[in-house]
């Protein structure tokens, strides 16, 4: 039983939670038919969601992430 409680506590650090849904690291989804969202989990266990692109009315995704 103790293992189950430890699993529950650590399970939250392995996923992002956004609007009641759970997403895995690097998983993407469309929000409000306008934004492409992405789950990012850091090595220290923290997580964040980021807007990775915008979705046009014709469903084309325009990336907003710039990497140098």
Backbone torsions as a table, in degrees:
resi	resn	phi	psi	omega
1	UNK	NA	-37.0	180.0
2	UNK	-60.7	-41.0	178.9
3	UNK	-59.3	-39.1	179.8
4	UNK	-61.2	-43.5	179.6
5	UNK	-67.1	-39.3	177.0
6	UNK	-63.8	-41.8	178.4
7	UNK	-60.5	-43.1	179.2
8	UNK	-63.2	-39.9	-179.5
9	UNK	-68.3	-40.8	-178.6
10	UNK	-80.6	-23.3	-177.9
11	UNK	-59.4	-33.4	179.2
12	UNK	-66.6	-26.4	-179.1
13	UNK	-80.1	-7.9	-177.7
14	UNK	-101.9	7.1	-177.9
15	UNK	-154.7	157.8	173.9
16	UNK	-96.2	144.5	174.6
17	UNK	-118.7	124.6	-177.2
18	UNK	-140.0	119.7	-179.7
19	UNK	52.6	42.1	175.7
20	UNK	81.1	1.5	178.4
21	UNK	-111.4	154.0	-178.1
22	UNK	-111.3	133.6	-178.5
23	UNK	-127.3	145.1	178.4
24	UNK	-83.3	165.2	178.1
25	UNK	-56.8	132.6	-179.6
26	UNK	68.8	6.0	176.5
27	UNK	-73.6	138.5	179.8
28	UNK	-115.5	152.6	176.6
29	UNK	-153.0	162.9	178.6
30	UNK	-99.5	132.2	-178.7
31	UNK	-115.8	128.5	177.6
32	UNK	55.6	27.0	-179.6
33	UNK	54.4	21.2	-176.2
34	UNK	-134.1	-24.0	-174.6
35	UNK	-127.4	138.2	171.8
36	UNK	-94.9	118.1	-176.6
37	UNK	-105.9	156.0	-179.7
38	UNK	-142.4	138.0	176.2
39	UNK	-88.7	131.4	177.0
40	UNK	-128.0	123.9	178.4
41	UNK	-112.5	126.8	-177.8
42	UNK	-86.0	158.3	179.4
43	UNK	-58.3	-26.7	-179.4
44	UNK	-82.3	1.6	177.6
45	UNK	97.2	-11.4	177.7
46	UNK	-75.1	158.0	180.0
47	UNK	-138.7	161.9	177.5
48	UNK	-153.7	158.0	170.8
49	UNK	-110.4	145.0	179.7
50	UNK	-136.0	152.4	174.3
51	UNK	-83.2	117.3	-178.5
52	UNK	-99.1	-12.4	178.8
53	UNK	-174.1	170.3	175.4
54	UNK	-111.8	146.7	-179.9
55	UNK	-107.5	122.3	-179.5
56	UNK	-79.3	166.4	179.6
57	UNK	-57.1	-27.9	178.2
58	UNK	-90.9	16.0	174.6
59	UNK	74.0	14.6	174.3
60	UNK	-77.6	136.4	178.9
61	UNK	-97.4	126.0	177.2
62	UNK	-108.1	116.2	-177.1
63	UNK	-68.4	141.1	176.0
64	UNK	-114.9	-1.4	179.3
65	UNK	-86.2	126.1	178.2
66	UNK	-114.5	124.7	-179.6
67	UNK	-119.2	133.7	-179.9
68	UNK	-106.9	NA	NA
